[in-house]
Amino acid sequence: MTDQIHADYIRDILEIAQERMRSGALDRRTFLQGAAMMGLIPVVSGLGGSAAAASGELAVVNWGGVASKTYKDAYGPGCEKATGLKLVIDGTGASPAKIRAMVDAGQVVWDVCDFAPSIGIQLGGKYLSEIDYSVVDKNKILPGCTWQYSCAAYTFSFIIAYNKELLPQVPTTWKDFWDLKRFPGKRTMFKSPLGQMEAALLASGVAPDKLYPLNVDLALGKIKEIKSEIVWWETGAQSQQYFRDREVSMGNIWHSRATIIRDESKGAIDLTFNQGIFVVGGWCIPKGNPAGVANANKFIAAAQDPKAQLHVFMNMFNGGANPATSALIPPDMKRLNPSDPDNMKLQTMADPMYWGENINRIQDLWLDAIS
């Protein structure tokens, strides 16, 4: 399920970029460059629905995108410089089931996959190759965001967004979020447990460094306390619309959507990263990848370029996985960066190890609790 949450977020980032391009806030070239850096542009027309990696190519899979023949200009040169291979992107999605089927059949067509690091925990050494940290520089990845079979590619956060016009005061904590008397109005929360369970426990008074293993019963009990006042969102656009329609006064939503409605409302709707749930998107290498493990690691190393990660943030709002990226972000945008050092101090990272091992059990309990 965490791979689905990850996929939902990636598709949402693409939708944000498309909306900004249509409104004129983002030009087509910049959109294509940013999408390619995120691995969102599918393969060039003529290659079909999947990147059937051939000799001289390196195939990266992600969760959808916009067809374009300009991907070579956007991200291909960096890949070619690092590996000598032409980059192709497959937008059909690297689900765990697909990876298992490819590896088991000995017919792997992907070299690098973009999905939640928790899935790396699930697939492990049977289906994934180790990240070679003699090639991929750990110093260019946020602390705590490197694992044996995956490493961080970018970041995003679940945060508190709030409408100042509908509230008597500004909320700053999840305890405030749960306080319907002091902070009246409907809330919106994600219809999946990641980022919501953690928020419930923080509202219950659990210390950030004591969140894991999650006290599932306590978290679900806390959710039930305000369930009658929760409007559940399933897409980023939906969470944004609830605020536009003034249907909710507060929400646990992605920082990217909160950034958009903050700008639209000229600050009437704002956000705080305090007690945010920090989430990492990662790179993984399926075993038996066509271009070889060495080239896959070279590609991941090339993707650590802070200028490329800056470009992604400026146009799609994802935080950089390379700490050097934050220093490049303009001062007026720093407070909106989930990876900014000041914001990092306020947040708790969702634990990929825990979610990888427990998501199926928690998902069933979650759905029973919110139904």
N, C-alpha and C positions, 0 to 999 in steps of 0.2 A: 504493500500500500504506500510506503514512503516513496517508491519509484513513481507512483501515480501522482502523488502530491508534487514531487519534483517536476514531473511532466506538465502538470497544470500550471505551475509557476513559469516554466519556460515558455509555454504557449501564451501565457498572459503577457510576458515581456514583449513577445513578438507583436501581440495585439496593440500594446502601448505604442510601440515604434510605428506601426502602420497608422494608428490614429494621429500621431504627431506628424507623419509624412503628409497625410491627407489635409491636415490643418495648416500646413506650411511651416510648422515649427521645426521640421526636420527635412532636409533635402533628400532626394532619392539616392544619391551617391553615398551620403553619410549613413542613411538607413541600411543600405546593402553592406557597407563596410562593417557597421556595428553588428548586423545580423550574422555576417560571416564569422566575425571574431567570437561570437557566442555559439557558433556551430549551428545556426538556425536556417541557413540557406540550403535547400536540398540540392541534389545532384543536377548537373547541367542536362537540359533536354536531350534525350537520345540515350541516356544511360538507364532509363527505366526507374522503377520505384525504389530500388535499392542500389547502393554503390557496390557493384560487383567488382571488387578491387582487382585490377589487372596489373601486369608488370609495369613498373614505373609510376604507380599511384599509391597514395595513402588515403584510406577511407575513414572518415570520422562520422559517427552517427549521433543524431540528436532528435528532438521531439517535434520537428515540423519547421516549416519555413516558407519562403517565397522563392519560386523558381527564378533563376537569373543566370545569365551567361557572364555576368561581371564579377563572379566570385573570385576569379583569378586576380583581379585588381584589388579586391578587398582583403583577402587573407592568403591566397595562394603563394605569393612571393615569399612570405615568411616561412611557409612550409617547405618550399623548394630550396630556400637557402639553408635550412637546417638539415634537411634529409636528402635533397636531390630528387625528391618525388613530387609529382603533381597531386594537389589536394582535391579530393572529391568529398562532398558532404551528402549523407543520407538522412532525410528528415522523417523516416518512418518510425523511429523510436526504438531505443535499446532496452526492451523489457527483459527481465530476468529469464522469462520463458524462452525468448528468442535466442538469448546467449546460450542457455543450456542446450537447446536443440542444435544450434550450430556446432558447438564444441563436441557434443556427443556424436554427431554425424561426421565430424571431421571436415566440415564445410563452412568454415568461418570466412565471412566476407568483410568484416569490420576490423579496423586496426585500433581505434580509440573510441570509447563510449563515454558520453556525458550523461551521468545519472547520479542519484543520491549515493554518497559514500556508504550509507547503511546497507545498500544492496551489495557493495563490495564485501561487507561482513558476511552476508548470506551466501554469496557465491564462492568466496574464498579461493584457495589454491587449486581446487579442482577445475574451475572455469575461468579464473583470471590469473594473469602473470603479475608478478610483483613489480611495483614501481622501483626503478633503479635510481636511487638517490645519489649515486655517483654522477648521474647525468642530470636528473631533475634536482635543482638546488633547494634544499630545505630552508635555507636562509631567505629564499624568495617566496616563501609560503607562510601564512600566518601561523603562529605557534599553536600547536594542538590540532592542526588541520592536515597532518600527514599520517597515512596508515599504510599497512603492508601492501594492500591491493588497490589503493586509491589515494588521490590527493586533491586538495581544493583547487577549483577552477575559478570560482567567483562566490559571492555571498549575497544573502538577502535576509530580511528579518520580519518576524511577526511583531507588530508594535501596537500601542494604544493610539488610535486616532480619535479626535473629539471635535464637536461643533461648539465653539465658544458662545455662539448666539443662543444655544439651547440649554446651556448649563450655567448655574450661578457662580461657579468657580472652575479653575482649570484642574483636571485630574492628573495625577502624576504616577499612580501605582495601580496594580491590579486590585488591591483592596478598594481603591476608589471606584474602579470599574464595577465591582460587585455591590457597591453601596448605592442602592436605588433611592434612598431618601435624600442623601446629600447631593447626589448626581442623578436626577430623574431622567427618564426616557428609555426607549428601547435600545438594546445593544445588538450588534451583529458579530457573529463568530463563524469561523471556518467549519464546514461540515465534515471535518476529519480531525483526528486527535492531535496530530503533531502541532505544537505551538499553543494548543488550547489546554491540554492537560497540564503543561508547565505553568501556564498563566493561572489556572485554578489553584494549583498548589502554592504559588507565590501569594495569591490572594488569601490563602489559608494561613499564611505566616511561615511557611517552610522557607528556610534560608536558601539562597541561590546555589550555594555550594553543597547543599544537602538534597537537591532535587532527585538525583538518581541513586538507586533505582526508584522509579516513580511509585508513590503511594496511590495506586490506582483507585482503590475504594474511596479514599479521601478526595481525590480529584473529581471523580464522577459524582460524589455526593455534593461537592461544591457547585458543579455545573447544574445540578438539579435545583439548587436554591434559586437560581434566576432563569431557569429554562423557559418559564412562561413569558419572559421579557426578551428572549433572544430571537432574532431573525437570522436564520442560517444562510451564509453565502457559499456558493459552490464555484464561482468564477470571480476573478479580480474585478471584472467590469460590473458584476452584480454588487459587490461590496461597495464600489464607488457610487453606483446609482442609488443605493440606500441612503447615502449621505446627501447626494444631490436632491433627492426627494424629501429630505428632512424626516425620513422615516425612523432614523436612529440618531441618538445623541453621541454615542460612542461605538467604537468597533475594534476588534482584534483582527487587523488586516495586514496585508503585505505593505512594507514601507514604500514600495514603488507606487502603488495606487494611492496611498496617503499623500505622497509627494505631489501627484497630479491634482488631487482635489484641494490640496493646500494652495497651489498656484491658481487654480480656477476660482477659488473663493476669496482670493487675496488675503489669505491668512485667517479668515473666519473659521475655517476647519484647519486644524493643526495636528501635529503628532509629537510624541515623545519616544525616544529610544530607552527611557528609563524602564528597567525590567523587561526589555525586549528579549525575544527568543531568536537567537542568531543561528541561521541555517547555512550550511555549506553545500554548494553544488560541486561535484567532483569529476575527475577523469579516471577511467579504468581501461585496462587493456585485456581483451578476451584472449584466452589461450589459443595458440595456433593462428594468430592474426597474419594475414597475407604478407604485409610489408616487413614483418619481423619485429621482435620485441625492442631491439635497439632503435629502430626508426620511430616506433611509437613513443618511446621515451624521449627521443630528440624532439618530436613534435610537441609533447607536453612541456618540455623545457623552453621551447620557442614561445609557447603560449604564456609564459611567465612575464613577458615584456610588459612593464608597467605602463608604457604609453598606449599599448593596445587595450589594457584593462581600464585606463583612464577614458579612452574613447567609448568603451562599453558603458561605463558609469554615466558619462555626460549625456548619452543618448538613450539609454535603457534603464539607468538607475541602479544597476547591479554593483555591489561593492567589489573592489579588487581583492583577489586572494594574495597578491604580492603586497606586503606592507609598504613598499616604496610608492605604490599607486596613490596612497592617501596624500602624500606631500605634493602631488601634482594637481590635486583638485582645487579649483578656485575657492578663495575664502568664503564667498557667499553661498557655496554649495556644500561646505564641509559638514554642516550639521545634518545634512540629509544622506550622508554616506554611512551605511551600516558598519563599514570596516574602519571608519575613522577612530583613531586611538581613544579619543574622549568618549565616543559612543560605545566602543568595545568595553570600556570600564563599567558601563551601565547595564550590559546585557549578559545573558547566560547562553552558552552554545548548546543547541540541541545535540544530544549524545548519539552519534551514529551507531556506535557499538550497541547501546541499549535498544535503540529502535530496530536495528537489524535483527536482534535476537527476540524481540517481543512484539513486533507490530501486529502480527496475525492475531495473537491472543487479545491484545488491547483493542484492536479494531472491532472485534465481535462485541466486547463489553461496551465499547463506546456507542455503537449503533443501537444497542438495547437501551442505553441510558438516555439518548437524545430523541428516540422515536416517540 
